[in-house]
Amino acid sequence: FEQGGATAVGVLGVIRYVSLAVVTPITSTFGDRYPRRLVMVSSDLSRAVLVAVAAMLIWTDGPPMAVYVLAVVTAVCGSPFRSSQARFSLMPS
């Protein structure tokens, strides 16, 4: 809220959800093509690294736009996790 107020938070939320709507149909197939556990672990590790980079940017007073971009990329990297998790619990490997 300090960098752009409620408007920036709203715009970032819309961008994240639109990017997820575009990317999720493509990335949801990763759980079918590769081992589901590998997809889930890779998704979580990539999100952890991106969140750590964003935290370092915030801690060092980096540019807010870089943090916003990392937030969107983090959401996109998490999209294969949910579909792999759902398929993992519903269908046998």
N, C-alpha and C positions, 0 to 999 in steps of 0.2 A: 504494500500500500504506500510505502514511502516514496517509491520511484515513479509511480504513475497513477496511483489512486485506484478507485473502484473501476474506472474505465479500463485501465491496463489489465486488471485481473479478469474482467469480463471478456476483453478481446483475446487474452491468452487462453481462456477457457474455450472460447469458440474455435480458435485455431487448433487447439489440441483435439477437440472432438471431431472437427471436420477432417483433420489429418488421420485420425483413427478410423473414421468411416471410409476413407479412401484406401488406407493401407491394410486394414484388418482382413478383408477378403483374400488378399494375396498372401499375407503372412500366416493365415490360419492353416494353410496347407503344409507348413513346415512340420507339424506334428504327424502328418501322414507320410511324409517323405523321409524323415529322419527319426531316430529313436526319441520318443516323447520326453524321457528324462533329460536327454542331452539338450533338447530344445528349451525345456523349462529351466535348467541350470544355466544355460547360455544367456537366456533372457534375463534371469535374475542377476547374473554377474555383470552383464552389460549395463543394466540399470544401476547397480551399486557403484560401478566406476563413474557413470555419468553424474550421479548424485554427489559423489565425492568431489568431482571436478567442479560442479556447480557450487558446492559448499566452499571450496577453496576460492572461487571467484567472488563469492559474497564476502568471505572473510578478508580478502585483499582489496575490497572495494573495486572489483572489476566492473566492466560495463554491464548494465542491466539487460541489454539486448542479448548478450551472450548467455545470460542465465535463462532468459525466456526461450531462446533456441534450444538450450539443453533440456528445459522442461518438456518441450514438444518432442524432442528426439527420445527422451526417456519414456514418454508415453508410448511412442511408436515401437520402441524396443520391447515394451511389455506386452504388446498385442499378441504375439505368438504363445505366450504363457497361458492365457485363459483358455484358448481353444485346445491347447495340448492337455491342459488339466481336465477340461470337460470330457474330452475323448478318452483320457486315461481312466477316468472313473466309470465311463459308460461302456466302453468296448474293450474286450481283451486284446492284448498285443499279439 
